Amino acid sequence: MNRLTDLLLTALAPAVWGSTYIVTSELLPAGYPITLAVLRALPAGLLLLLLVRRLPGRDWWGRVLLLGAFNFAIFWTLLFVAAYRLPGGVAATLGALQALWVVLLARGLLGTPIMTLSVMAALAGAGGVALLVLTPATELDPIGLAAGLGGALSMATGTVLSRKWQPPVSPLTFTAWQLTAGGLLLVPLAWFGEPALPALTTTNIVGLGYLGLIGAALTYFLWFRGVARIEPAAVSMLGMMSPLTAVALGWMLLDQRLSPLQAGGAMIVLGSVWLGQWAARRGSRPATGAHSTTWPLPR
């Protein structure tokens, strides 16, 4: 497959994740975020394990647990804390900073040069998301802010480490390992931190089925596949599609209004995603001239 196909398939993952809010709010019981995260990750991971029929070797258990923690357990927990304590727009804007974290972490963990254009694209994307989702009445909560920033850093770390640690297995197997590990790590948090889940209705089951099979198993397979093939900075910029999809779905399905300012923010987000791909592709080529778009850093 060519690069464009890889980008489109990888972008499909955050685009689908943008539907998580509307599915959760419309189809699932309120007040059980960690329990629902377990039911989203663990069954999907176990199902994929049944399909691939392969467990990680002893030398991979520690790394798989760390990846499961960063990409799922820590990330989803902090995400829910931020969602409960902050307006959705603030949480989404903080999450958009993940692209900037990835650029910085990729330098330290992978030795990837920090490209000026990649930083500009990440900052522009976060600004576009802010225009897209923030409102003048926004209020800030220190714990929520810390959770939002921590969640973005956790997912960024998981993205970079998923690129650094590539086991000799298929992306589907790697996804099965991480989903299962993340779900297992969330079980004690849900068991001790939340009340028992009430009896699920047919609507609840449909929502969980969508989030587990489509929003977790399929999309994380596409995401980790993309992480293995595309530069980390380019992959992280695709995450901007999530708030864009969330706003588009609210406009189409919930009759939410889209202001000219929000429309401008959407255009900035799309432009920053394109710029991030172009910058990452340009940065992957060896420099041939005296001038460079990288920031010189000591090795």
Helices and strands as residue ranges (DSSP letters): H 3-17, H 20-27, H 33-52, G 58-60, H 61-68, I 69-73, H 74-85, H 88-96, H 98-110, H 116-133, H 142-164, H 171-193, H 202-209, I 210-218, H 219-229, H 232-238, H 241-253, H 260-283
